[in-house]
């Protein structure tokens, strides 16, 4: 399973050196993740269906290969790597004109709340939701 999101890099995304300010890359990773969730109704709908409070991050890693600049059309591809019992691992690649600009990985979990704490729940119900729409 792969999901693609396109982003046009603008002047406002860049720092004074004219290259993308790195936190924007994390914003685009999150945008790609949420675009993927929209295929199953979106984050809020999925969480309501699963009685969860969110699909949050455990870990993220990013390698920056080449800078992004104003006017670039960035293609961010999300690929589902692993379904674990309490986490999923997602791989991302950001490319412009086929050239790799960054590679990233996220580990996310399904978070629920008990009467006294928030906890990572099993992700099998989330997997069922995504597989039902052909995205798992």
Secondary structure, DSSP 8 states (H G I E B T S, - for coil): -EEEEEEE--GGGB-TTSBB-THHHHHHHHHHHHHHHHTTT-HHHHHHHHT-SEEEEEEEEEEE-S--BTT-EEEEEEEEEEE-SS-EEEEEEEEETTEEEEEEEEEEEEEEE-SS-EEEE-SHHHHHHHHHTT--
